[in-house]
Amino acid sequence: MRLRAGIVFALSVVCMVAAGSAAAGSANAQSMRPEDLARGRILITPRDSPDPHFSNSVIVLASYDASGALGLMLHYRSDLPIQKALKGIAGAEKRTDPVYIGGPVELPAVLALLRTGAAPTGAKLVAGNLYLMTSRQSIGAAISERPAKDLRVFIGYSGWGPGQLQREVQRKGWYIFDYDESLVFDEHPETLWERLIAKTGRSIALLPTFSLARYAVR
């Protein structure tokens, strides 16, 4: 009986460790290495971020190359509907879904992220089926034709000059998550940072290896 009980206990421990590892693997990958920066990556600020402009921020990198980076805040949904914010753009008068504040740079600028299987005219691929639009013509077409679940319209953006974002990451100013389409179109953006920051502290503590011999009947 002692041997059987020991085997059951040891197998239970193995199952728990395996389950914990699987759960960790299903979470978004994360790092604080500048070399992991790329278009489509999701940036979130740590809890102690010193920059008030980016406190509790979740940003998707819509553009990233040697000339710098452009990101759009995913968490900052405004109370202003598209029909009021984008007067003068065809199709905007029918849209009651809100605009997002993409960042503190050039607040009059209008940008959009569109989820689609085919590249729209004038749009730039971000990652997967996500495209960045910056021209009023392409944004107007998307507003007229695309549903709110596949479209995010932004006023302003977050910008970094050459090497600036890399240096901020080196100083532990950002966590980097893999691209995740569901984060870009999350239905509850106001809690997005809290949910992602909770993942950054996760770690699996592996228990010591168990020897079944210790449970053998003597």
Backbone as a chain_set.jsonl record, in Angstrom:
{"seq": "MRLRAGIVFALSVVCMVAAGSAAAGSANAQSMRPEDLARGRILITPRDSPDPHFSNSVIVLASYDASGALGLMLHYRSDLPIQKALKGIAGAEKRTDPVYIGGPVELPAVLALLRTGAAPTGAKLVAGNLYLMTSRQSIGAAISERPAKDLRVFIGYSGWGPGQLQREVQRKGWYIFDYDESLVFDEHPETLWERLIAKTGRSIALLPTFSLARYAVR", "coords": {"N": [[0.825, -1.215, 0.0], [1.978, 1.201, 0.75], [3.823, 1.612, -1.3], [2.156, 1.862, -3.529], [0.726, 4.173, -2.842], [2.802, 5.994, -2.815], [3.561, 6.02, -5.502], [1.254, 7.067, -6.705], [1.251, 9.63, -5.541], [3.661, 10.704, -6.56], [3.146, 10.681, -9.327], [1.082, 12.496, -9.389], [2.385, 14.865, -8.732], [4.05, 15.131, -10.988], [2.1, 15.522, -12.96], [1.007, 17.96, -12.126], [3.159, 19.737, -12.431], [3.572, 19.509, -15.171], [1.153, 20.512, -16.139], [1.301, 23.133, -15.219], [3.474, 24.067, -16.709], [2.437, 23.895, -19.283], [0.401, 25.775, -19.144], [1.896, 28.094, -18.776], [3.22, 28.176, -21.205], [1.142, 28.781, -22.93], [0.612, 31.393, -22.472], [1.171, 34.824, -23.535], [4.273, 35.306, -25.113], [7.015, 37.002, -23.654], [9.417, 39.617, -23.225], [12.34, 41.617, -22.412], [14.156, 42.501, -24.219], [15.937, 44.364, -26.562], [16.398, 43.319, -29.124], [14.168, 41.865, -29.697], [12.23, 43.544, -30.577], [9.851, 44.462, -33.054], [7.728, 44.929, -35.95], [4.289, 44.774, -35.148], [4.65, 43.725, -32.603], [3.639, 43.817, -29.168], [3.735, 46.321, -26.785], [4.085, 46.918, -23.324], [3.974, 49.016, -20.467], [6.008, 48.845, -17.511], [5.089, 48.463, -14.005], [6.234, 50.541, -12.562], [6.663, 52.695, -14.29], [8.315, 55.651, -15.288], [7.424, 57.649, -16.969], [4.808, 59.771, -17.35], [3.208, 60.054, -19.603], [3.007, 57.582, -20.698], [2.052, 55.864, -18.791], [0.763, 52.843, -17.56], [0.327, 51.724, -20.123], [-0.612, 50.119, -23.212], [0.66, 49.194, -26.206], [0.698, 48.756, -29.7], [3.185, 48.02, -32.04], [3.086, 49.556, -34.931], [4.742, 50.285, -36.948], [8.158, 49.745, -37.593], [11.535, 50.268, -37.935], [14.884, 51.071, -39.083], [14.711, 53.813, -39.091], [13.121, 54.548, -37.02], [10.258, 54.201, -34.813], [6.72, 53.599, -34.785], [3.902, 53.622, -32.834], [0.654, 52.546, -31.605], [-1.683, 53.28, -29.149], [-3.55, 50.856, -27.467], [-5.234, 50.777, -25.35], [-6.538, 53.127, -24.757], [-9.405, 54.148, -25.118], [-11.586, 56.56, -26.262], [-14.368, 58.79, -25.392], [-15.42, 59.912, -27.542], [-17.276, 59.762, -30.468], [-16.679, 58.408, -33.779], [-18.074, 59.798, -35.761], [-18.166, 62.412, -34.827], [-15.521, 63.058, -34.331], [-14.196, 62.805, -36.752], [-15.175, 64.609, -38.703], [-15.915, 65.539, -41.997], [-14.645, 63.482, -43.271], [-15.567, 61.109, -45.576], [-18.288, 58.971, -44.94], [-17.947, 58.917, -42.229], [-19.986, 60.104, -40.82], [-21.889, 58.227, -40.18], [-20.899, 56.597, -38.258], [-20.878, 55.476, -34.994], [-19.151, 54.286, -33.268], [-16.328, 54.566, -31.024], [-13.401, 56.753, -31.221], [-9.904, 56.07, -30.74], [-7.219, 57.122, -28.628], [-4.2, 57.377, -29.947], [-1.722, 58.145, -29.064], [0.569, 60.63, -27.71], [1.651, 62.17, -29.755], [1.237, 64.431, -32.431], [-1.699, 64.945, -32.287], [-3.822, 65.844, -34.025], [-3.517, 64.121, -36.17], [-4.818, 61.373, -38.056], [-5.16, 57.926, -37.913], [-5.503, 54.421, -38.714], [-6.226, 51.013, -37.853], [-6.757, 48.039, -39.508], [-8.369, 44.935, -39.745], [-8.114, 42.452, -42.025], [-8.382, 40.116, -44.752], [-7.308, 40.691, -47.211], [-5.001, 42.923, -48.674], [-5.621, 46.335, -48.256], [-5.861, 49.123, -50.525], [-3.129, 51.281, -50.457], [-2.501, 50.693, -47.824], [-0.372, 49.505, -45.127], [1.214, 46.521, -44.229], [1.083, 45.262, -40.95], [1.16, 42.975, -39.177], [0.276, 39.517, -39.485], [-3.084, 39.556, -40.289], [-3.373, 42.246, -40.055], [-3.48, 45.67, -40.849], [-2.032, 48.906, -41.387], [-3.358, 52.113, -41.83], [-2.955, 55.345, -43.127], [-3.741, 57.402, -44.757], [-6.337, 59.729, -45.52], [-8.12, 58.994, -47.481], [-7.993, 56.154, -47.679], [-8.703, 55.509, -45.071], [-11.26, 56.61, -44.964], [-12.573, 54.938, -46.788], [-12.458, 52.516, -45.425], [-13.934, 53.129, -43.115], [-16.426, 53.444, -44.252], [-17.029, 50.903, -45.169], [-16.201, 48.792, -43.48], [-16.812, 46.756, -40.554], [-17.099, 47.646, -37.038], [-15.831, 45.77, -35.415], [-13.592, 45.0, -36.767], [-12.059, 47.216, -37.122], [-10.083, 49.894, -35.971], [-9.927, 53.21, -35.154], [-7.716, 55.899, -34.801], [-6.596, 58.838, -33.086], [-3.772, 60.747, -33.195], [-0.489, 59.439, -32.266], [2.11, 57.229, -31.021], [5.508, 57.882, -30.968], [8.96, 57.177, -31.824], [12.35, 58.098, -32.252], [15.299, 57.183, -34.26], [16.798, 54.425, -32.753], [15.838, 55.166, -30.248], [13.655, 53.779, -28.968], [14.833, 51.285, -28.59], [16.801, 51.922, -26.705], [15.181, 52.638, -24.55], [14.0, 50.187, -23.962], [16.262, 48.761, -23.201], [16.727, 50.006, -20.795], [14.825, 48.852, -19.284], [12.262, 49.798, -19.71], [10.06, 48.864, -21.071], [7.916, 46.044, -21.522], [7.928, 43.418, -23.876], [5.624, 41.858, -25.874], [4.514, 39.076, -27.877], [2.963, 39.414, -31.128], [-0.545, 39.647, -31.128], [-3.589, 39.265, -32.361], [-6.051, 39.364, -31.05], [-5.596, 41.05, -28.911], [-5.297, 43.54, -30.071], [-7.869, 44.073, -30.924], [-9.329, 43.968, -28.621], [-12.178, 43.734, -26.503], [-12.455, 44.995, -24.094], [-10.667, 47.319, -23.504], [-9.942, 49.001, -21.414], [-9.103, 47.457, -19.28], [-6.967, 46.134, -20.22], [-4.18, 46.586, -19.789], [-3.874, 45.844, -17.065], [-4.445, 43.114, -17.193], [-2.387, 42.148, -18.819], [-0.02, 42.963, -17.501], [-0.125, 41.36, -15.304], [0.744, 38.958, -16.255], [3.47, 39.211, -16.502], [4.865, 38.62, -14.191], [4.796, 35.94, -13.819], [6.027, 32.724, -13.028], [7.327, 29.432, -13.076], [7.852, 27.278, -10.458], [9.856, 24.673, -10.225], [9.549, 21.538, -8.715], [11.63, 19.388, -6.59], [13.173, 16.423, -7.959], [11.472, 13.375, -7.639], [12.035, 10.289, -6.069], [10.931, 7.07, -6.568], [11.82, 4.983, -5.127], [11.982, 5.579, -2.447], [9.512, 5.076, -1.448], [9.197, 2.4, -1.336], [8.235, -0.775, 0.049], [9.559, -1.869, 3.076]], "CA": [[0.0, 0.0, 0.0], [2.841, 2.384, 0.799], [4.419, 1.794, -2.624], [1.121, 2.371, -4.416], [0.447, 5.556, -2.462], [3.933, 6.814, -3.249], [3.498, 6.183, -6.959], [0.161, 7.992, -6.989], [1.682, 10.981, -5.16], [4.688, 11.16, -7.497], [2.512, 10.955, -10.605], [0.3, 13.722, -9.215], [3.332, 15.98, -8.811], [4.458, 15.258, -12.384], [0.975, 16.104, -13.693], [0.85, 19.368, -11.765], [4.251, 20.486, -13.052], [3.314, 19.544, -16.613], [0.032, 21.422, -16.369], [1.795, 24.496, -15.016], [4.325, 24.418, -17.839], [1.573, 24.1, -20.441], [-0.284, 27.058, -18.963], [2.872, 29.161, -19.013], [3.508, 28.227, -22.629], [0.017, 29.348, -23.647], [0.587, 32.845, -22.252], [1.945, 35.57, -24.51], [5.697, 35.389, -24.849], [7.378, 38.343, -23.214], [10.842, 39.823, -23.017], [12.779, 42.999, -22.288], [15.361, 42.529, -25.042], [15.736, 45.214, -27.738], [16.412, 42.54, -30.361], [12.847, 41.277, -29.92], [11.34, 44.559, -31.138], [9.49, 44.24, -34.456], [6.353, 45.317, -36.271], [3.273, 43.878, -34.61], [4.864, 43.397, -31.196], [2.839, 44.576, -28.214], [4.54, 46.885, -25.702], [3.373, 47.413, -22.146], [4.863, 49.653, -19.501], [6.052, 48.214, -16.185], [4.3, 49.136, -12.965], [6.92, 51.731, -12.06], [7.06, 53.53, -15.418], [8.507, 57.031, -14.856], [6.878, 58.59, -17.945], [3.348, 59.872, -17.158], [2.523, 59.95, -20.887], [2.834, 56.182, -21.058], [1.705, 55.077, -17.616], [-0.248, 51.8, -17.771], [0.044, 51.722, -21.555], [-0.488, 48.941, -24.078], [0.905, 49.784, -27.522], [1.114, 47.869, -30.777], [4.139, 48.65, -32.948], [2.535, 49.501, -36.281], [5.861, 50.471, -37.86], [9.431, 49.652, -36.873], [12.704, 50.059, -38.787], [16.059, 51.828, -38.658], [14.397, 55.24, -38.979], [12.365, 54.788, -35.798], [9.102, 53.344, -34.553], [5.419, 54.221, -34.604], [3.004, 52.74, -32.113], [-0.695, 53.029, -31.337], [-2.192, 52.82, -27.864], [-4.728, 50.013, -27.592], [-6.02, 50.838, -24.114], [-7.079, 54.465, -24.529], [-10.635, 54.367, -25.883], [-12.192, 57.833, -25.86], [-15.829, 58.867, -25.401], [-15.78, 60.666, -28.744], [-17.579, 58.879, -31.599], [-16.01, 58.705, -35.044], [-18.852, 60.783, -36.512], [-17.84, 63.756, -34.346], [-14.071, 63.279, -34.374], [-13.67, 62.807, -38.119], [-16.046, 65.342, -39.603], [-15.249, 65.857, -43.254], [-14.234, 62.244, -43.918], [-16.752, 60.432, -46.095], [-18.691, 57.78, -44.227], [-17.792, 59.066, -40.782], [-21.225, 60.582, -40.2], [-22.719, 57.092, -39.78], [-20.187, 55.744, -37.288], [-21.014, 55.871, -33.586], [-18.097, 53.667, -32.458], [-15.414, 55.622, -30.57], [-12.009, 56.814, -31.653], [-8.9, 55.786, -29.713], [-6.084, 58.044, -28.579], [-3.06, 56.537, -30.288], [-0.533, 58.596, -28.37], [0.661, 62.09, -27.515], [2.275, 62.84, -30.9], [0.371, 64.888, -33.52], [-3.09, 64.572, -32.009], [-4.732, 66.01, -35.167], [-3.315, 63.061, -37.157], [-5.779, 60.269, -38.015], [-4.625, 56.663, -38.395], [-6.437, 53.329, -38.46], [-5.797, 49.633, -37.971], [-7.832, 47.251, -40.102], [-8.181, 43.479, -39.833], [-8.678, 42.015, -43.293], [-7.615, 39.07, -45.421], [-6.705, 41.229, -48.433], [-4.371, 44.219, -48.413], [-6.334, 47.482, -48.827], [-5.032, 50.059, -51.284], [-2.455, 52.304, -49.667], [-2.265, 50.264, -46.444], [0.891, 48.818, -44.875], [1.061, 45.354, -43.375], [1.685, 45.294, -39.616], [1.429, 41.571, -38.873], [-0.895, 38.687, -39.695], [-4.094, 40.191, -41.139], [-3.527, 43.613, -39.557], [-2.9, 46.679, -41.738], [-2.026, 50.297, -40.942], [-3.774, 53.089, -42.833], [-2.629, 56.706, -42.697], [-4.333, 58.399, -45.653], [-7.758, 59.966, -45.276], [-8.889, 58.274, -48.491], [-8.098, 54.74, -47.301], [-9.446, 55.442, -43.809], [-12.646, 56.865, -45.306], [-13.119, 53.734, -47.405], [-12.621, 51.512, -44.372], [-15.038, 53.56, -42.262], [-17.674, 53.257, -44.983], [-17.29, 49.523, -45.549], [-15.779, 47.767, -42.534], [-17.484, 46.793, -39.243], [-16.294, 48.116, -35.909], [-15.045, 44.682, -34.828], [-12.361, 44.842, -37.54], [-11.48, 48.53, -37.392], [-9.794, 50.81, -34.878], [-9.519, 54.522, -35.655], [-6.91, 56.566, -33.782], [-6.141, 60.22, -33.203], [-2.435, 60.806, -32.611], [0.268, 58.193, -32.22], [3.305, 57.205, -30.173], [6.632, 57.825, -31.891], [10.332, 57.117, -31.329], [13.375, 58.316, -33.26], [16.229, 56.071, -34.441], [17.47, 53.908, -31.559], [15.244, 55.631, -28.985], [12.883, 52.719, -28.321], [15.778, 50.26, -28.145], [17.422, 52.377, -25.461], [14.172, 52.557, -23.493], [13.869, 48.766, -23.597], [17.483, 48.412, -22.461], [16.564, 50.545, -19.446], [13.686, 48.119, -18.693], [11.095, 50.662, -19.772], [8.946, 48.208, -21.744], [7.829, 44.606, -21.77], [7.591, 43.13, -25.268], [4.813, 40.663, -26.071], [4.302, 38.683, -29.264], [1.747, 39.919, -31.767], [-1.769, 38.921, -30.815], [-4.697, 39.998, -32.97], [-7.135, 39.554, -30.088], [-5.271, 42.193, -28.069], [-5.536, 44.76, -30.844], [-9.308, 44.303, -30.996], [-9.9, 43.566, -27.332], [-13.454, 44.416, -26.238], [-12.379, 45.71, -22.823], [-9.327, 47.914, -23.49], [-9.658, 49.694, -20.154], [-8.466, 46.518, -18.352], [-5.955, 45.388, -20.973], [-2.873, 46.668, -19.129], [-3.895, 45.048, -15.835], [-4.393, 41.69, -17.532], [-1.075, 41.803, -19.369], [1.047, 43.129, -16.506], [-0.211, 40.219, -14.393], [1.471, 37.841, -16.852], [4.914, 39.436, -16.501], [5.49, 38.108, -12.982], [4.578, 34.516, -13.686], [7.165, 31.804, -13.166], [7.028, 28.087, -12.6], [8.857, 26.757, -9.532], [9.912, 23.231, -10.39], [9.814, 20.812, -7.481], [12.727, 18.439, -6.71], [12.859, 15.129, -8.548], [11.076, 12.386, -6.646], [12.49, 8.921, -6.291], [9.921, 6.114, -6.125], [12.447, 3.999, -4.216], [11.772, 5.964, -1.047], [8.203, 4.599, -1.013], [9.165, 0.939, -1.365], [7.985, -1.456, 1.318], [10.8, -2.404, 3.649]], "C": [[0.858, 1.264, 0.0], [3.434, 2.669, -0.562], [3.395, 2.403, -3.587], [0.813, 3.841, -4.114], [1.566, 6.478, -2.928], [3.907, 7.062, -4.736], [2.416, 7.183, -7.339], [0.571, 9.422, -6.686], [2.685, 11.531, -6.163], [4.083, 11.507, -8.849], [1.682, 12.237, -10.538], [1.185, 14.946, -9.339], [3.751, 16.217, -10.255], [3.359, 15.925, -13.2], [0.817, 17.587, -13.395], [1.923, 20.224, -12.412], [4.02, 20.613, -14.545], [2.203, 20.513, -16.947], [0.473, 22.868, -16.214], [2.643, 24.956, -16.171], [3.488, 24.705, -19.065], [0.866, 25.437, -20.35], [0.651, 28.212, -19.231], [3.156, 29.308, -20.488], [2.39, 28.868, -23.435], [-0.082, 30.858, -23.471], [1.426, 33.529, -23.316], [3.412, 35.584, -24.129], [6.044, 36.827, -24.497], [8.891, 38.443, -23.034], [11.086, 41.298, -22.746], [14.104, 43.14, -23.038], [15.105, 43.364, -26.29], [15.679, 44.422, -29.039], [15.068, 41.872, -30.66], [11.827, 42.296, -30.428], [11.09, 44.282, -32.618], [8.071, 44.748, -34.68], [5.375, 44.281, -35.715], [3.461, 43.514, -33.154], [4.041, 44.34, -30.306], [3.738, 45.035, -27.074], [3.637, 47.246, -24.526], [4.386, 47.986, -21.158], [4.869, 48.871, -18.193], [5.271, 49.031, -15.171], [4.924, 50.453, -12.519], [7.389, 52.644, -13.193], [7.169, 54.993, -15.005], [7.847, 58.064, -15.77], [5.358, 58.647, -17.806], [2.564, 59.751, -18.46], [2.217, 58.505, -21.249], [2.503, 55.296, -19.863], [0.575, 54.104, -17.942], [-0.664, 51.684, -19.244], [0.203, 50.346, -22.187], [-0.434, 49.468, -25.502], [1.283, 48.697, -28.519], [2.069, 48.643, -31.683], [3.631, 48.487, -34.378], [3.613, 49.672, -37.335], [7.15, 50.427, -37.048], [10.548, 49.359, -37.869], [13.831, 50.952, -38.293], [15.771, 53.315, -38.459], [13.604, 55.572, -37.725], [11.18, 53.85, -35.673], [7.848, 54.182, -34.386], [4.503, 53.212, -33.936], [1.656, 53.384, -31.876], [-1.194, 52.423, -30.032], [-3.49, 52.038, -28.061], [-5.696, 50.179, -26.426], [-6.824, 52.115, -23.954], [-8.283, 54.721, -25.448], [-11.311, 55.64, -25.369], [-13.714, 57.722, -25.839], [-16.341, 59.564, -26.659], [-16.071, 59.718, -29.906], [-16.887, 59.339, -32.873], [-16.749, 59.807, -35.8], [-18.577, 62.215, -36.077], [-16.35, 64.063, -34.491], [-13.545, 63.455, -35.79], [-14.622, 63.48, -39.1], [-15.279, 65.724, -40.865], [-14.736, 64.629, -43.971], [-15.487, 61.48, -44.318], [-17.029, 59.15, -45.317], [-18.651, 57.911, -42.725], [-19.099, 59.439, -40.096], [-22.128, 59.445, -39.715], [-22.105, 56.253, -38.661], [-20.313, 56.296, -35.871], [-19.965, 55.201, -32.696], [-17.017, 54.698, -32.157], [-14.059, 55.609, -31.259], [-11.12, 56.491, -30.458], [-7.829, 56.861, -29.769], [-4.826, 57.212, -28.785], [-1.785, 56.914, -29.57], [-0.47, 60.112, -28.339], [1.228, 62.863, -28.703], [1.223, 63.178, -31.953], [-1.077, 64.453, -33.334], [-4.06, 64.854, -33.159], [-4.613, 64.882, -36.203], [-4.325, 61.936, -36.95], [-5.119, 59.04, -38.643], [-5.65, 55.574, -38.088], [-5.742, 51.985, -38.603], [-6.981, 48.814, -38.459], [-7.441, 45.783, -40.141], [-8.892, 43.0, -41.103], [-7.783, 40.96, -43.937], [-6.916, 39.542, -46.675], [-6.186, 42.635, -48.167], [-5.164, 45.353, -49.052], [-5.354, 48.387, -49.586], [-4.434, 51.109, -50.355], [-2.158, 51.923, -48.237], [-0.936, 49.531, -46.335], [0.656, 47.664, -43.902], [1.782, 45.567, -42.047], [2.119, 43.89, -39.227], [0.15, 40.781, -39.119], [-1.852, 39.305, -40.697], [-4.335, 41.645, -40.743], [-2.778, 44.595, -40.454], [-3.043, 48.073, -41.126], [-2.419, 51.198, -42.1], [-3.531, 54.495, -42.293], [-3.238, 57.776, -43.595], [-5.824, 58.531, -45.384], [-8.621, 59.195, -46.282], [-9.082, 56.813, -48.09], [-8.885, 54.574, -46.006], [-10.935, 55.663, -44.074], [-13.309, 55.639, -45.919], [-13.382, 52.653, -46.359], [-13.792, 51.853, -43.462], [-16.382, 53.29, -42.938], [-18.039, 51.783, -45.147], [-17.05, 48.496, -44.447], [-16.503, 47.88, -41.192], [-16.535, 47.184, -38.134], [-15.414, 47.018, -35.328], [-13.724, 44.466, -35.553], [-11.626, 46.156, -37.77], [-11.269, 49.318, -36.107], [-9.28, 52.105, -35.489], [-8.852, 55.287, -34.517], [-6.662, 58.029, -34.134], [-4.8, 60.306, -32.484], [-1.772, 59.442, -32.607], [1.423, 58.319, -31.238], [4.512, 57.02, -31.09], [7.983, 57.83, -31.197], [11.289, 57.347, -32.491], [14.309, 57.119, -33.363], [16.915, 55.672, -33.135], [16.812, 54.262, -30.236], [14.492, 54.52, -28.257], [13.797, 51.599, -27.823], [16.427, 50.643, -26.823], [16.433, 52.312, -24.293], [13.969, 51.12, -23.028], [15.079, 48.306, -22.795], [17.408, 48.903, -21.022], [15.356, 49.933, -18.73], [12.422, 48.972, -18.669], [9.874, 50.036, -20.421], [9.062, 46.692, -21.651], [7.4, 44.433, -23.219], [6.831, 41.813, -25.33], [4.716, 40.344, -27.56], [3.021, 39.321, -29.812], [0.563, 39.016, -31.442], [-2.945, 39.754, -31.318], [-5.807, 40.293, -31.973], [-6.868, 40.729, -29.15], [-5.565, 43.511, -28.785], [-7.016, 45.108, -30.861], [-10.018, 43.855, -29.72], [-11.149, 44.402, -27.025], [-13.451, 45.215, -24.936], [-10.993, 46.345, -22.668], [-8.956, 48.575, -22.179], [-8.997, 48.78, -19.124], [-7.31, 45.758, -19.002], [-4.602, 45.416, -20.273], [-2.832, 45.8, -17.881], [-3.774, 43.567, -16.141], [-3.032, 41.273, -18.048], [0.035, 41.932, -18.335], [1.031, 41.97, -15.525], [0.572, 39.024, -14.937], [2.981, 37.992, -16.722], [5.601, 38.873, -15.275], [5.377, 36.615, -12.817], [5.862, 33.727, -13.847], [6.753, 30.48, -12.566], [8.167, 27.617, -11.701], [8.835, 25.235, -9.626], [10.288, 22.56, -9.072], [10.957, 19.833, -7.676], [12.258, 17.131, -7.321], [12.554, 14.122, -7.449], [11.603, 11.02, -7.035], [11.453, 7.959, -5.726], [10.497, 5.123, -5.134], [12.173, 4.317, -2.767], [10.45, 5.433, -0.505], [8.111, 3.078, -1.013], [8.937, 0.355, 0.006], [9.262, -2.089, 1.822], [10.505, -3.555, 4.559]], "O": [[0.529, 2.258, -0.647], [3.545, 3.829, -0.957], [3.702, 3.319, -4.35], [0.66, 4.65, -5.029], [1.318, 7.597, -3.377], [4.191, 8.169, -5.194], [2.63, 8.045, -8.191], [0.284, 10.331, -7.464], [2.582, 12.686, -6.576], [4.457, 12.509, -9.457], [1.592, 12.975, -11.519], [0.809, 15.939, -9.962], [3.806, 17.36, -10.707], [3.635, 16.789, -14.032], [0.529, 18.38, -14.292], [1.635, 21.32, -12.893], [4.237, 21.675, -15.128], [2.294, 21.254, -17.926], [0.066, 23.731, -16.991], [2.553, 26.112, -16.583], [3.776, 25.64, -19.812], [0.739, 26.151, -21.344], [0.257, 29.204, -19.843], [3.318, 30.422, -20.985], [2.639, 29.435, -24.499], [-0.779, 31.53, -24.231], [2.289, 32.903, -23.931], [3.764, 35.838, -22.977], [5.42, 37.762, -24.999], [9.554, 37.452, -22.725], [10.176, 42.123, -22.835], [15.038, 43.794, -22.574], [14.145, 43.098, -27.014], [14.977, 44.82, -29.968], [14.86, 41.369, -31.764], [10.676, 41.939, -30.683], [12.009, 43.911, -33.348], [7.315, 44.968, -33.733], [5.606, 43.075, -35.804], [2.521, 43.035, -32.518], [3.789, 45.494, -30.654], [4.429, 44.22, -26.463], [2.558, 47.808, -24.711], [5.508, 47.494, -21.04], [3.85, 48.297, -17.808], [4.847, 50.153, -15.451], [4.209, 51.38, -12.138], [8.42, 53.304, -13.059], [6.226, 55.537, -14.43], [7.722, 59.229, -15.393], [4.681, 57.666, -18.114], [1.388, 59.387, -18.44], [1.289, 58.229, -22.009], [2.668, 54.079, -19.941], [-0.44, 54.487, -18.525], [-1.847, 51.562, -19.562], [1.024, 49.53, -21.767], [-1.374, 50.118, -25.96], [2.092, 47.821, -28.215], [1.794, 49.785, -32.05], [3.735, 47.409, -34.962], [3.437, 49.261, -38.482], [7.231, 50.996, -35.959], [10.524, 48.342, -38.561], [13.743, 51.526, -37.207], [16.501, 53.999, -37.742], [13.428, 56.745, -37.396], [11.113, 52.826, -36.352], [7.897, 55.317, -33.913], [4.348, 52.087, -34.411], [1.518, 54.606, -31.933], [-1.135, 51.209, -29.834], [-4.41, 52.501, -28.735], [-6.851, 49.763, -26.512], [-7.706, 52.183, -23.098], [-8.168, 55.438, -26.443], [-11.574, 55.769, -24.174], [-14.279, 56.695, -26.218], [-17.542, 59.778, -26.817], [-15.196, 58.944, -30.293], [-16.554, 60.515, -33.024], [-16.114, 60.663, -36.416], [-18.736, 63.141, -36.872], [-15.97, 65.206, -34.745], [-12.565, 64.167, -36.01], [-14.847, 62.975, -40.2], [-14.135, 66.176, -40.799], [-14.417, 64.701, -45.158], [-16.365, 61.236, -43.49], [-16.126, 58.351, -45.068], [-19.254, 57.106, -42.015], [-19.297, 59.125, -38.922], [-23.038, 59.679, -38.92], [-22.727, 55.308, -38.176], [-19.913, 57.424, -35.586], [-19.887, 55.501, -31.505], [-16.808, 55.616, -32.951], [-13.628, 54.594, -31.805], [-11.536, 56.625, -29.307], [-7.565, 57.438, -30.824], [-4.432, 56.439, -27.911], [-0.864, 56.104, -29.469], [-1.345, 60.793, -28.874], [1.28, 64.092, -28.663], [0.416, 62.328, -32.327], [-1.61, 63.682, -34.133], [-5.062, 64.147, -33.266], [-5.512, 64.706, -37.026], [-4.652, 61.586, -35.816], [-4.591, 59.101, -39.754], [-6.562, 55.786, -37.29], [-4.794, 51.838, -39.374], [-8.072, 48.884, -37.894], [-6.324, 45.434, -40.522], [-10.109, 43.128, -41.234], [-6.577, 40.92, -43.693], [-6.014, 38.862, -47.165], [-6.851, 43.439, -47.515], [-5.367, 45.347, -50.267], [-4.157, 48.397, -49.299], [-5.142, 51.74, -49.57], [-1.614, 52.736, -47.49], [-0.43, 48.999, -47.323], [-0.016, 47.82, -42.882], [2.937, 45.993, -42.015], [3.298, 43.642, -38.978], [-0.947, 41.321, -38.977], [-1.472, 39.552, -41.842], [-5.382, 42.212, -41.058], [-1.608, 44.393, -40.779], [-4.025, 48.38, -40.45], [-1.893, 51.075, -43.206], [-3.86, 54.796, -41.146], [-3.247, 58.95, -43.225], [-6.492, 57.55, -45.058], [-9.737, 58.79, -45.957], [-10.194, 56.29, -48.152], [-9.645, 53.617, -45.855], [-11.779, 54.988, -43.483], [-14.461, 55.33, -45.614], [-14.4, 51.963, -46.406], [-14.558, 50.97, -43.077], [-17.359, 52.947, -42.272], [-19.218, 51.444, -45.252], [-17.648, 47.421, -44.482], [-16.779, 48.99, -40.737], [-15.318, 47.067, -38.271], [-14.345, 47.314, -34.794], [-12.826, 43.818, -35.015], [-10.664, 46.199, -38.537], [-12.161, 49.401, -35.261], [-8.313, 52.1, -36.251], [-9.367, 55.317, -33.399], [-6.537, 58.402, -35.3], [-4.702, 59.977, -31.302], [-2.4, 58.425, -32.903], [1.675, 59.394, -30.693], [4.532, 56.096, -31.904], [8.141, 58.41, -30.122], [11.062, 56.846, -33.593], [14.138, 56.139, -32.637], [17.545, 56.507, -32.486], [17.187, 53.715, -29.199], [14.675, 54.34, -27.053], [13.561, 51.03, -26.757], [16.588, 49.808, -25.932], [16.814, 51.967, -23.174], [13.787, 50.868, -21.837], [14.944, 47.555, -21.829], [17.971, 48.276, -20.125], [14.919, 50.438, -17.695], [11.617, 48.888, -17.742], [8.777, 50.589, -20.346], [10.157, 46.133, -21.694], [6.6, 45.215, -23.732], [7.332, 40.777, -24.893], [4.822, 41.236, -28.401], [2.127, 39.711, -29.061], [0.662, 37.79, -31.479], [-3.254, 40.811, -30.768], [-6.437, 41.349, -32.037], [-7.81, 41.341, -28.645], [-6.027, 44.473, -28.171], [-7.387, 46.281, -30.819], [-11.169, 43.418, -29.755], [-11.175, 45.611, -27.255], [-14.349, 46.023, -24.704], [-10.227, 45.947, -21.789], [-7.772, 48.698, -21.863], [-8.384, 49.276, -18.179], [-6.744, 44.846, -18.399], [-3.941, 44.383, -20.17], [-1.852, 45.089, -17.66], [-3.079, 42.84, -15.43], [-2.565, 40.172, -17.756], [0.939, 41.097, -18.295], [2.072, 41.626, -14.965], [1.015, 38.172, -14.167], [3.706, 37.002, -16.82], [6.813, 38.662, -15.303], [5.804, 36.065, -11.802], [6.686, 34.035, -14.708], [5.926, 30.424, -11.656], [9.318, 27.563, -12.134], [7.896, 24.592, -9.156], [11.235, 22.972, -8.402], [11.248, 19.465, -8.814], [11.086, 16.772, -7.214], [13.278, 14.025, -6.458], [11.606, 10.655, -8.211], [11.129, 8.021, -4.54], [9.755, 4.491, -4.382], [12.135, 3.412, -1.934], [10.258, 5.338, 0.707], [7.052, 2.524, -0.719], [9.382, 0.91, 1.01], [9.964, -2.77, 1.074], [11.424, -4.137, 5.135]]}, "num_chains": 1, "name": "protein.A"}
